[in-house]
């Protein structure tokens, strides 16, 4: 019969395996669909090749020294290659305790504006700021403080309007905080269904890659409505589909701290109700 120490060793080995598997899965899931995933596989391949090379060339001291030095340099290269991914991961990790809830009226106004702009084939980008702030993006834009209104959005993106280029940003306060905002672009080889996307869609994908913002895009060429989240584009949306997507993403957006607090309050409420019901049964 295995002793307690042996059982503990097997348990720790199992926990160690699960943690490593979860870390690898988390990294691959975070990098899914990006060019960095291919770079990561290439880096892992280099580490494996160099690791086997070091074990087989022990008698070649100089070559072994060079391979070890190259592996140490490769570790620093990873920090440089995956700098955008590290920054995005740390930004998202630091925002889990913050909260943001978009107003339903603001979503309805954006959907109405997008549907009208699609009919007239007027290009537009509307960005919803979420937990990660967009101060760097709005700092060089034209500052506004206006209620989200469909007619206002349509007038901003009207072709003869001075602010029609670039993006409009809707802040955490459910108000338009900036117009003519220049967004970071996704990679030049950003494709969708085999077609190279234009600057407007690359900008929407770029801001959603670097932050947790959600961008609504109206194509000037086709009048197609798209939505960008986490670097991915969903194209060809109808107004009702756009409303559904935005409501699913933006409504009831609460922080981890508040979700835990809400769950605790619900448990306490259930416990109080059960105690009260038990008291009534005892009195009966």
C-alpha contacts under 8 A as a table, 3 or more apart, distances in Angstrom:
res1	aa1	res2	aa2	distance
2	X	6	X	6.05
2	X	7	X	6.66
3	X	6	X	5.30
3	X	7	X	6.39
4	X	7	X	5.14
4	X	8	X	6.15
5	X	8	X	5.03
5	X	9	X	6.16
6	X	9	X	5.06
6	X	10	X	6.28
7	X	10	X	5.18
7	X	11	X	6.12
8	X	11	X	4.98
8	X	12	X	6.10
9	X	12	X	5.16
9	X	13	X	6.10
10	X	13	X	4.99
10	X	14	X	6.16
11	X	14	X	5.08
11	X	15	X	6.21
12	X	15	X	5.02
12	X	16	X	5.99
13	X	16	X	5.03
13	X	17	X	6.17
14	X	17	X	5.11
14	X	18	X	6.20
15	X	18	X	5.10
15	X	19	X	6.13
16	X	19	X	5.22
16	X	20	X	6.24
17	X	20	X	5.24
17	X	21	X	6.11
18	X	21	X	5.07
18	X	22	X	6.02
19	X	22	X	5.04
19	X	23	X	6.14
20	X	23	X	5.12
20	X	24	X	6.24
21	X	24	X	5.24
21	X	25	X	6.04
22	X	25	X	5.08
22	X	26	X	5.93
23	X	26	X	5.06
23	X	27	X	6.23
24	X	27	X	5.25
24	X	28	X	6.22
25	X	28	X	5.18
25	X	29	X	5.91
26	X	29	X	5.07
26	X	30	X	5.98
27	X	30	X	5.09
27	X	31	X	6.22
28	X	31	X	5.13
28	X	32	X	5.80
28	X	37	X	6.95
29	X	32	X	5.07
31	X	34	X	5.69
31	X	36	X	6.37
31	X	37	X	5.38
31	X	85	X	7.95
32	X	37	X	6.33
33	X	37	X	7.23
34	X	37	X	5.71
34	X	38	X	7.74
35	X	38	X	5.58
35	X	39	X	6.75
36	X	39	X	4.91
36	X	40	X	6.04
36	X	82	X	7.20
37	X	40	X	5.02
37	X	41	X	6.40
38	X	41	X	5.22
38	X	42	X	6.30
39	X	42	X	5.02
39	X	43	X	6.17
40	X	43	X	5.07
40	X	44	X	6.18
41	X	44	X	5.10
41	X	45	X	6.14
42	X	45	X	5.03
42	X	46	X	6.30
43	X	46	X	5.07
43	X	47	X	6.30
44	X	47	X	5.11
44	X	48	X	6.26
45	X	48	X	5.16
45	X	49	X	6.15
46	X	49	X	5.14
46	X	50	X	5.99
47	X	50	X	5.22
47	X	51	X	5.88
47	X	71	X	7.11
48	X	51	X	5.03
48	X	52	X	6.25
49	X	52	X	5.31
49	X	53	X	6.06
50	X	53	X	4.83
50	X	54	X	6.08
50	X	67	X	6.59
50	X	71	X	7.33
51	X	54	X	5.30
51	X	55	X	6.51
52	X	55	X	5.16
52	X	56	X	6.30
53	X	56	X	5.20
53	X	57	X	6.07
53	X	67	X	7.95
54	X	57	X	5.50
54	X	58	X	6.48
54	X	64	X	5.78
54	X	67	X	6.94
54	X	68	X	7.55
55	X	58	X	6.20
57	X	60	X	5.39
57	X	61	X	7.78
57	X	63	X	7.50
57	X	64	X	6.41
58	X	61	X	6.46
58	X	64	X	6.58
60	X	63	X	5.53
60	X	64	X	6.05
61	X	64	X	5.08
61	X	65	X	6.11
62	X	65	X	5.05
62	X	66	X	6.27
63	X	66	X	5.10
63	X	67	X	6.20
64	X	67	X	5.18
64	X	68	X	6.23
65	X	68	X	5.26
65	X	69	X	6.18
66	X	69	X	5.06
66	X	70	X	6.11
67	X	70	X	5.03
67	X	71	X	6.21
68	X	71	X	5.10
68	X	72	X	6.38
69	X	72	X	5.20
69	X	73	X	6.33
70	X	73	X	5.05
70	X	74	X	6.05
71	X	74	X	4.92
71	X	75	X	6.46
72	X	75	X	5.22
72	X	76	X	6.98
73	X	76	X	5.30
73	X	77	X	6.27
74	X	77	X	4.79
74	X	78	X	6.29
75	X	78	X	5.33
75	X	79	X	7.08
76	X	79	X	5.36
76	X	80	X	6.78
77	X	80	X	5.10
77	X	81	X	6.01
78	X	81	X	5.07
78	X	82	X	5.89
79	X	82	X	5.52
79	X	83	X	5.67
79	X	86	X	7.98
80	X	83	X	5.17
81	X	84	X	7.99
82	X	85	X	5.24
82	X	86	X	6.14
83	X	86	X	5.13
83	X	87	X	6.13
84	X	87	X	5.11
84	X	88	X	6.13
84	X	210	X	7.33
85	X	88	X	5.12
85	X	89	X	6.02
86	X	89	X	5.09
86	X	90	X	6.12
87	X	90	X	5.28
87	X	91	X	6.04
87	X	210	X	7.99
88	X	91	X	5.05
88	X	92	X	6.11
88	X	209	X	7.73
88	X	210	X	5.61
88	X	211	X	6.50
89	X	92	X	5.23
89	X	93	X	6.06
90	X	93	X	4.95
90	X	94	X	6.05
91	X	94	X	5.18
91	X	95	X	6.38
91	X	132	X	6.85
91	X	211	X	7.62
92	X	95	X	5.16
92	X	96	X	6.67
92	X	132	X	7.09
92	X	211	X	7.60
92	X	212	X	7.31
93	X	96	X	5.76
94	X	97	X	7.21
95	X	98	X	5.24
95	X	131	X	5.78
95	X	132	X	6.36
96	X	99	X	7.76
96	X	131	X	7.93
96	X	255	X	5.68
96	X	256	X	5.74
96	X	257	X	7.88
97	X	255	X	4.90
97	X	256	X	5.39
97	X	257	X	5.47
97	X	258	X	7.80
98	X	131	X	6.21
98	X	254	X	7.52
98	X	255	X	5.08
98	X	256	X	7.71
98	X	257	X	7.91
99	X	131	X	6.29
99	X	253	X	6.61
99	X	254	X	4.73
99	X	255	X	4.45
99	X	258	X	7.91
100	X	130	X	6.06
100	X	131	X	6.16
100	X	172	X	6.35
100	X	253	X	5.59
100	X	254	X	5.97
100	X	255	X	7.53
101	X	172	X	7.56
101	X	250	X	6.48
101	X	251	X	5.80
101	X	252	X	5.76
101	X	253	X	4.99
101	X	254	X	6.73
102	X	106	X	7.23
102	X	107	X	7.61
102	X	172	X	7.14
102	X	173	X	7.98
102	X	174	X	6.18
102	X	250	X	5.68
102	X	251	X	5.75
102	X	252	X	7.80
102	X	253	X	7.60
103	X	106	X	5.33
103	X	107	X	6.70
103	X	174	X	6.29
103	X	251	X	7.33
104	X	107	X	5.13
104	X	108	X	6.32
104	X	247	X	7.56
104	X	251	X	7.27
105	X	108	X	5.10
105	X	109	X	6.27
106	X	109	X	5.16
106	X	110	X	6.25
106	X	148	X	5.64
106	X	149	X	7.47
106	X	174	X	6.60
107	X	110	X	5.15
107	X	111	X	6.15
107	X	243	X	6.95
107	X	246	X	6.93
107	X	247	X	7.46
108	X	111	X	5.13
108	X	112	X	6.16
108	X	243	X	7.05
109	X	112	X	5.13
109	X	113	X	6.13
109	X	148	X	6.59
109	X	149	X	5.53
109	X	150	X	4.87
110	X	113	X	5.06
110	X	114	X	6.01
110	X	126	X	7.91
110	X	148	X	7.54
110	X	149	X	7.42
110	X	150	X	6.14
110	X	153	X	7.79
111	X	114	X	5.10
111	X	115	X	6.12
111	X	239	X	6.08
111	X	242	X	6.74
111	X	243	X	6.15
112	X	115	X	5.22
112	X	116	X	6.31
112	X	150	X	6.08
112	X	239	X	7.50
113	X	116	X	5.23
113	X	117	X	6.07
113	X	150	X	4.61
113	X	151	X	6.97
113	X	153	X	6.37
113	X	154	X	6.03
114	X	117	X	5.05
114	X	118	X	5.99
114	X	124	X	7.93
114	X	216	X	7.97
114	X	217	X	8.00
114	X	218	X	6.61
114	X	225	X	7.16
114	X	239	X	7.64
115	X	118	X	5.09
115	X	119	X	6.42
115	X	225	X	7.85
115	X	238	X	7.95
115	X	239	X	5.92
116	X	119	X	5.20
116	X	120	X	6.62
116	X	154	X	7.77
117	X	120	X	5.27
117	X	121	X	5.77
117	X	122	X	5.03
117	X	123	X	7.18
117	X	124	X	7.63
117	X	154	X	6.75
117	X	218	X	7.02
117	X	223	X	7.45
118	X	121	X	4.75
118	X	122	X	6.27
118	X	123	X	7.89
118	X	218	X	6.12
118	X	219	X	7.31
118	X	220	X	7.96
118	X	223	X	4.31
118	X	224	X	6.28
118	X	225	X	6.78
119	X	122	X	7.87
119	X	223	X	6.47
120	X	223	X	7.27
121	X	218	X	7.57
121	X	219	X	6.70
121	X	220	X	4.96
121	X	221	X	6.62
121	X	222	X	6.57
121	X	223	X	4.38
122	X	157	X	7.06
122	X	158	X	7.06
122	X	159	X	7.29
122	X	218	X	6.99
122	X	219	X	7.02
122	X	220	X	5.03
122	X	223	X	6.99
123	X	157	X	7.08
123	X	217	X	7.51
123	X	218	X	5.13
123	X	219	X	5.07
123	X	220	X	4.11
123	X	221	X	7.90
123	X	223	X	7.58
124	X	157	X	6.10
124	X	164	X	7.60
124	X	165	X	7.91
124	X	166	X	7.64
124	X	167	X	6.89
124	X	200	X	7.90
124	X	216	X	7.90
124	X	217	X	5.69
124	X	218	X	5.04
124	X	219	X	7.07
124	X	220	X	7.68
125	X	166	X	6.88
125	X	167	X	4.77
125	X	168	X	6.33
125	X	200	X	7.21
125	X	204	X	7.12
125	X	215	X	6.61
125	X	216	X	5.64
125	X	217	X	4.66
125	X	218	X	6.59
126	X	167	X	5.78
126	X	168	X	4.93
126	X	169	X	6.00
126	X	170	X	7.38
126	X	215	X	5.56
126	X	216	X	5.09
126	X	217	X	6.62
127	X	167	X	6.97
127	X	168	X	6.11
127	X	169	X	4.76
127	X	170	X	6.02
127	X	204	X	7.94
127	X	213	X	6.68
127	X	214	X	5.75
127	X	215	X	4.27
127	X	216	X	6.33
128	X	169	X	6.09
128	X	170	X	4.98
128	X	171	X	6.45
128	X	172	X	7.85
128	X	213	X	5.64
128	X	214	X	5.22
128	X	215	X	6.20
129	X	132	X	7.19
129	X	133	X	6.63
129	X	134	X	6.65
129	X	169	X	6.88
129	X	170	X	5.98
129	X	171	X	5.07
129	X	172	X	5.84
129	X	212	X	7.74
129	X	213	X	5.08
129	X	214	X	7.05
130	X	133	X	6.92
130	X	171	X	7.57
130	X	172	X	6.21
130	X	212	X	6.30
130	X	213	X	5.46
130	X	214	X	7.78
131	X	172	X	7.94
131	X	212	X	6.91
131	X	213	X	7.92
132	X	211	X	6.05
132	X	212	X	6.17
132	X	213	X	7.37
134	X	137	X	5.28
134	X	138	X	6.22
135	X	138	X	5.19
135	X	139	X	5.74
136	X	139	X	5.43
136	X	140	X	7.63
137	X	140	X	6.58
137	X	141	X	7.12
137	X	181	X	6.36
137	X	182	X	6.57
137	X	183	X	6.55
138	X	141	X	4.87
138	X	142	X	7.45
138	X	143	X	7.30
138	X	169	X	7.66
138	X	177	X	7.88
138	X	178	X	5.97
138	X	179	X	7.99
138	X	181	X	5.93
139	X	143	X	8.00
140	X	181	X	7.00
140	X	182	X	7.81
141	X	178	X	6.02
141	X	179	X	5.98
141	X	180	X	5.44
141	X	181	X	4.58
141	X	182	X	7.09
142	X	178	X	5.40
142	X	179	X	5.22
142	X	180	X	6.02
142	X	181	X	7.15
143	X	177	X	5.83
143	X	178	X	4.53
143	X	179	X	6.65
144	X	176	X	6.18
144	X	177	X	4.61
144	X	178	X	5.00
144	X	179	X	7.02
145	X	175	X	6.34
145	X	176	X	5.63
145	X	177	X	5.07
145	X	178	X	7.59
146	X	175	X	5.58
146	X	176	X	5.15
146	X	177	X	7.00
147	X	174	X	7.48
147	X	175	X	4.94
147	X	176	X	6.18
148	X	152	X	7.49
148	X	153	X	7.64
148	X	170	X	7.69
148	X	174	X	7.12
148	X	175	X	5.54
148	X	176	X	5.88
149	X	152	X	5.27
149	X	153	X	6.30
150	X	153	X	5.22
150	X	154	X	6.23
151	X	154	X	5.07
151	X	155	X	6.12
152	X	155	X	5.11
152	X	156	X	6.19
153	X	156	X	5.11
153	X	157	X	6.40
154	X	157	X	5.34
154	X	158	X	6.06
155	X	158	X	5.06
155	X	161	X	7.11
156	X	161	X	6.06
156	X	162	X	7.88
156	X	163	X	5.76
156	X	164	X	5.39
156	X	179	X	7.97
157	X	161	X	6.57
157	X	163	X	6.78
157	X	164	X	4.02
157	X	165	X	7.19
158	X	161	X	5.31
158	X	164	X	5.93
159	X	164	X	6.02
160	X	164	X	7.37
161	X	164	X	5.33
162	X	165	X	7.56
163	X	166	X	7.67
163	X	179	X	6.41
163	X	180	X	5.24
164	X	167	X	7.91
164	X	180	X	6.83
165	X	180	X	5.80
166	X	179	X	7.54
166	X	180	X	4.83
166	X	181	X	5.40
166	X	182	X	5.53
166	X	183	X	7.36
166	X	200	X	7.78
167	X	179	X	5.90
167	X	180	X	5.32
167	X	181	X	4.88
167	X	182	X	6.59
167	X	183	X	7.31
168	X	176	X	7.20
168	X	177	X	7.89
168	X	178	X	5.73
168	X	179	X	4.33
168	X	180	X	6.32
168	X	181	X	6.30
169	X	176	X	5.92
169	X	177	X	5.92
169	X	178	X	5.19
169	X	179	X	6.36
169	X	181	X	7.35
170	X	173	X	7.90
170	X	174	X	6.11
170	X	175	X	5.49
170	X	176	X	4.40
170	X	177	X	5.78
170	X	178	X	7.28
171	X	174	X	5.54
171	X	175	X	5.68
171	X	176	X	6.17
171	X	177	X	5.76
172	X	175	X	7.43
176	X	179	X	7.87
178	X	181	X	6.62
183	X	203	X	5.41
183	X	204	X	7.35
183	X	206	X	7.11
183	X	207	X	6.07
184	X	203	X	5.64
184	X	206	X	5.25
184	X	207	X	5.81
185	X	199	X	7.32
185	X	202	X	5.21
185	X	203	X	4.36
185	X	204	X	7.54
185	X	205	X	7.16
185	X	206	X	4.62
185	X	207	X	7.29
186	X	190	X	6.65
186	X	202	X	4.97
186	X	203	X	6.25
186	X	205	X	5.92
186	X	206	X	4.26
186	X	209	X	7.79
187	X	190	X	5.41
187	X	202	X	7.44
187	X	206	X	7.98
188	X	202	X	7.98
189	X	196	X	6.93
190	X	196	X	6.24
190	X	197	X	6.44
190	X	202	X	7.05
191	X	194	X	5.86
191	X	195	X	5.39
191	X	196	X	4.57
191	X	197	X	5.80
192	X	195	X	5.39
192	X	196	X	6.54
192	X	197	X	6.78
197	X	201	X	6.15
197	X	202	X	6.52
198	X	201	X	5.65
198	X	202	X	6.21
199	X	202	X	5.00
199	X	203	X	5.96
200	X	203	X	5.17
200	X	204	X	6.41
200	X	217	X	7.41
200	X	219	X	7.82
201	X	204	X	5.05
201	X	205	X	6.18
201	X	217	X	6.76
202	X	205	X	5.05
202	X	206	X	5.88
203	X	206	X	4.91
203	X	207	X	6.28
204	X	207	X	5.55
204	X	208	X	6.38
204	X	215	X	5.56
204	X	216	X	7.47
204	X	217	X	7.02
204	X	228	X	5.97
205	X	208	X	5.18
205	X	209	X	6.11
205	X	215	X	7.81
205	X	228	X	5.60
205	X	229	X	7.12
205	X	230	X	7.49
205	X	231	X	4.64
205	X	232	X	6.20
205	X	233	X	6.72
206	X	209	X	5.05
206	X	210	X	6.40
206	X	231	X	6.34
207	X	210	X	5.35
207	X	211	X	5.96
207	X	213	X	6.73
207	X	215	X	7.82
207	X	231	X	7.65
208	X	211	X	5.26
208	X	212	X	5.72
208	X	213	X	5.25
208	X	214	X	6.05
208	X	215	X	7.05
208	X	228	X	6.31
208	X	229	X	5.18
208	X	230	X	4.88
208	X	231	X	5.02
208	X	232	X	7.77
209	X	212	X	7.31
209	X	229	X	7.47
209	X	230	X	5.03
209	X	231	X	4.29
211	X	230	X	7.65
212	X	229	X	7.24
212	X	230	X	6.52
213	X	229	X	6.91
213	X	230	X	7.93
214	X	227	X	7.16
214	X	228	X	5.76
214	X	229	X	5.17
214	X	230	X	7.95
215	X	227	X	5.65
215	X	228	X	5.08
215	X	229	X	6.91
216	X	225	X	7.27
216	X	226	X	5.85
216	X	227	X	4.58
216	X	228	X	6.49
217	X	225	X	5.74
217	X	226	X	5.02
217	X	227	X	6.04
217	X	228	X	7.79
218	X	223	X	5.95
218	X	224	X	5.70
218	X	225	X	4.67
218	X	226	X	6.41
219	X	222	X	5.60
219	X	223	X	4.74
219	X	224	X	5.18
219	X	225	X	6.51
220	X	223	X	5.60
220	X	224	X	7.97
224	X	235	X	7.03
224	X	236	X	5.42
224	X	237	X	7.18
225	X	235	X	6.18
225	X	236	X	5.51
225	X	237	X	5.33
225	X	238	X	7.08
225	X	242	X	7.94
226	X	233	X	6.58
226	X	234	X	5.44
226	X	235	X	4.21
226	X	236	X	6.00
226	X	237	X	6.01
226	X	242	X	7.97
227	X	233	X	5.69
227	X	234	X	5.32
227	X	235	X	6.62
227	X	242	X	7.59
228	X	231	X	6.36
228	X	232	X	5.43
228	X	233	X	4.50
228	X	234	X	6.43
229	X	232	X	5.40
229	X	233	X	6.70
234	X	237	X	7.40
237	X	240	X	7.98
237	X	241	X	5.66
237	X	242	X	5.80
238	X	241	X	5.08
238	X	242	X	6.07
239	X	242	X	5.02
239	X	243	X	6.18
240	X	243	X	5.01
240	X	244	X	6.15
241	X	244	X	5.04
241	X	245	X	6.16
242	X	245	X	5.12
242	X	246	X	6.14
243	X	246	X	5.25
243	X	247	X	6.06
244	X	247	X	5.19
244	X	248	X	6.12
245	X	248	X	5.18
245	X	249	X	6.26
246	X	249	X	5.15
246	X	250	X	5.67
246	X	251	X	7.57
247	X	250	X	5.37
247	X	251	X	5.11
248	X	251	X	6.21
249	X	253	X	7.55
250	X	253	X	5.78
254	X	258	X	6.30
254	X	259	X	6.46
255	X	258	X	5.25
255	X	259	X	6.14
256	X	259	X	5.02
256	X	260	X	6.11
257	X	260	X	5.26
257	X	261	X	6.14
258	X	261	X	4.85
258	X	262	X	5.94
259	X	262	X	5.05
259	X	263	X	6.13
260	X	263	X	5.07
260	X	264	X	6.15
261	X	264	X	5.07
261	X	265	X	6.20
262	X	265	X	5.09
262	X	266	X	6.20
263	X	266	X	5.12
263	X	267	X	6.25
264	X	267	X	5.10
264	X	268	X	6.18
265	X	268	X	5.05
265	X	269	X	6.05
266	X	269	X	5.01
266	X	270	X	6.16
267	X	270	X	5.10
267	X	271	X	6.12
268	X	271	X	5.01
268	X	272	X	6.08
269	X	272	X	5.09
269	X	273	X	6.15
270	X	273	X	5.09
270	X	274	X	6.17
271	X	274	X	5.13
271	X	275	X	6.17
272	X	275	X	5.10
272	X	276	X	6.09
273	X	276	X	5.03
273	X	277	X	6.10
274	X	277	X	5.06
274	X	278	X	6.08
275	X	278	X	5.03
275	X	279	X	6.21
276	X	279	X	5.10
276	X	280	X	6.32
277	X	280	X	5.09
277	X	281	X	6.25
278	X	281	X	5.09
278	X	282	X	6.22
279	X	282	X	5.08
279	X	283	X	6.27
280	X	283	X	5.13
280	X	284	X	6.22
281	X	284	X	5.07
